[in-house]
């Protein structure tokens, strides 16, 4: 039986590899149903039986694990030799599967905007069915020439320069959400001050253009880099960039089109947290929990990954840089968790949920 080493799957049969390589879109397809199961379990957990609490928490962790598993598959699918079309497509689908939480929010918002009669979960299954079909139709024969395109140097430099400018807004926005731990009033006060700057008639259109440039350039770079065999750190940089690009597009769609243009409502704390029901106990809003948490984690993780490249380019010892990178990811995860806790009701000055 034909055996060709694939990433970490050395010695596996072709048939086994085929099943494994289509696992990421399957995981992405079942993602909404994990959230449904959590929503079904949470009323039982509210009356505090231990088994219901454990089951609900485990289900939510499983929803988060979809992106983690897709990342693991993306790392696994890094062939040392030029990939076949099938291998390259399934690798790119693994990257896309990491984005499932934010993409599911985008599908739901767009469905609401167009008043689609089709349930968003059905739309979701069709999308991932087509994605899996596209991947499976790739040829499994080896390419005749090496498919190792180099980076687009000028675009990469421009992406980094614009990121430096956009980071100021991103860090303020994340810091503003951390103030949510002190309550909506504190968050609103900080946001009101910031809006005098980033919603100024000249600044806001410029900021939107910068973000759109980052989305377009980031996706272009990710497409090129995804064709090259990479280590786990580079895979994370690519994956976080893809997540961040689609998160920005979805966020702008939710804010500018859905909230401000269609509903004509303010996009403050109540909008972000799904008031009055909140994020946890609403069947639709629960999808925002992984969407927000992973969005914060990946945006900070992507910045840390970019800083790693800069430090390596300036000759800093790799072991030191990699240690800083790992520490940066831990801090990014803690910040994401803190923001999510604030959005779900935790208040530091009270020490309890409200």
C-alpha positions, -999 to 999 in steps of 0.1 A, spaced: 0 0 0 13 34 -9 28 53 21 42 88 18 52 107 49 29 136 57 39 161 83 37 141 116 17 113 99 47 93 88 40 58 76 2 61 75 -17 46 46 -31 68 19 -67 58 28 -61 67 65 -46 100 55 -76 109 33 -99 105 63 -76 125 86 -72 153 61 -110 159 59 -114 160 97 -111 198 101 -141 207 80 -161 180 98 -151 195 131 -161 230 119 -195 216 106 -204 203 141 -193 234 159 -227 251 161 -243 219 175 -218 220 204 -231 254 212 -267 241 210 -258 213 234 -243 239 258 -275 260 256 -296 229 263 -275 220 293 -271 254 309 -307 257 323 -299 225 343 -266 239 354 -283 270 368 -299 249 394 -264 237 402 -263 199 399 -227 190 396 -231 167 366 -250 194 346 -223 220 354 -195 197 343 -213 187 312 -220 223 302 -185 235 308 -171 204 290 -193 212 260 -182 248 258 -145 237 261 -152 213 232 -165 242 211 -133 261 218 -113 229 210 -126 229 174 -102 257 166 -74 241 186 -79 208 168 -79 225 134 -47 242 143 -32 208 153 -42 194 120 -28 224 101 5 217 118 2 180 110 -4 188 73 30 206 68 46 183 42 84 185 39 81 181 1 59 201 -24 23 191 -17 -2 177 -41 -32 198 -49 -53 176 -25 -27 181 3 -25 218 -3 -63 223 -3 -68 202 28 -40 222 45 -57 255 36 -91 241 47 -75 233 81 -65 270 84 -100 280 75 -115 256 100 -97 274 128 -119 305 119 -151 286 125 -162 306 156 -160 340 140 -173 327 106 -204 313 123 -211 347 138 -207 363 104 -231 338 88 -257 345 115 -254 383 112 -256 382 74 -286 359 76 -304 383 99 -295 413 76 -311 397 45 -339 381 66 -330 347 52 -357 320 58 -330 294 58 -317 284 93 -281 295 97 -271 260 108 -283 246 74 -264 274 56 -234 264 78 -236 228 68 -239 236 31 -208 259 34 -187 233 50 -200 206 27 -189 226 -3 -155 234 14 -149 197 20 -160 188 -16 -136 214 -30 -107 199 -9 -116 163 -18 -116 171 -55 -79 180 -55 -55 156 -73 -34 134 -51 -5 131 -75 27 150 -68 31 183 -86 57 184 -114 73 215 -100 80 227 -65 52 249 -52 72 270 -28 63 306 -36 83 332 -17 67 360 3 56 391 -13 82 413 2 68 448 -4 33 437 6 47 421 38 65 453 47 34 474 40 14 450 61 38 454 90 39 492 87 1 496 87 -1 471 115 21 494 136 -4 522 131 -35 501 136 -21 485 167 -27 517 186 -64 515 180 -65 477 187 -47 480 220 -70 509 231 -100 488 221 -88 458 240 -79 479 270 -113 495 269 -129 461 272 -107 453 302 -124 483 319 -156 463 316 -144 443 346 -152 475 366 -186 478 351 -204 491 320 -203 527 333 -165 527 334 -163 510 300 -187 536 286 -167 565 300 -134 552 285 -151 545 252 -167 579 251 -132 595 254 -118 572 227 -146 579 203 -137 616 202 -105 604 184 -113 573 164 -148 584 153 -136 618 142 -148 625 106 -113 623 93 -100 594 115 -128 569 112 -127 565 74 -89 563 75 -91 537 102 -116 516 82 -93 518 51 -63 507 72 -83 478 85 -95 467 51 -59 469 38 -48 447 66 -76 422 58 -68 421 21 -30 420 25 -31 396 53 -53 371 34 -30 374 4 1 368 25 -17 339 43 -26 323 9 10 324 -2 25 313 31 1 284 34 16 268 3 50 266 21 59 240 47 61 258 80 68 250 116 42 252 144 50 289 152 47 300 116 14 280 113 1 299 143 11 332 127 -7 323 95 -38 309 113 -41 339 136 -38 362 106 -67 344 89 -88 345 120 -81 382 125 -89 391 89 -123 374 90 -129 387 126 -123 423 114 -146 419 84 -173 404 106 -169 430 133 -172 459 108 -202 443 92 -219 439 126 -210 475 137 -214 495 106 -241 477 86 -261 457 111 -261 479 142 -255 515 129 -271 513 95 -298 487 98 -309 488 135 -296 524 141 -285 515 176 -254 523 196 -226 497 196 -217 501 232 -216 476 261 -252 464 258 -248 456 221 -215 438 227 -228 417 256 -262 408 242 -281 427 269 -305 421 286 -302 383 284 -264 383 281 -240 360 263 -244 327 283 -281 321 284 -292 331 249 -292 305 221 -279 330 196 -255 350 218 -236 320 231 -218 320 197 -202 353 207 -183 337 236 -157 318 215 -159 345 188 -148 373 213 -124 352 233 -105 338 204 -106 371 186 -88 388 214 -64 359 218 -55 358 181 -51 395 176 -27 397 205 -10 364 195 -6 377 159 11 409 172 34 388 194 42 366 164 50 396 143 72 410 170 90 376 171 98 380 134 112 415 140 134 403 169 148 374 149 155 398 120 176 419 144 197 390 155 181 382 189 188 347 201 161 323 189 156 305 222 150 338 239 126 350 212 107 317 213 104 319 251 91 355 248 66 343 222 53 315 244 50 340 273 32 364 251 6 338 241 0 330 278 -5 367 285 -28 370 254 -49 341 267 -52 356 302 -63 390 287 -89 372 265 -102 353 295 -104 385 316 -123 404 290 -147 375 285 -153 373 322 -161 410 323 -185 406 294 -202 377 312 -208 397 344 -177 394 366 -169 426 384 -135 430 402 -147 457 426 -175 434 438 -158 401 435 -190 385 424 -211 382 393 -239 407 388 
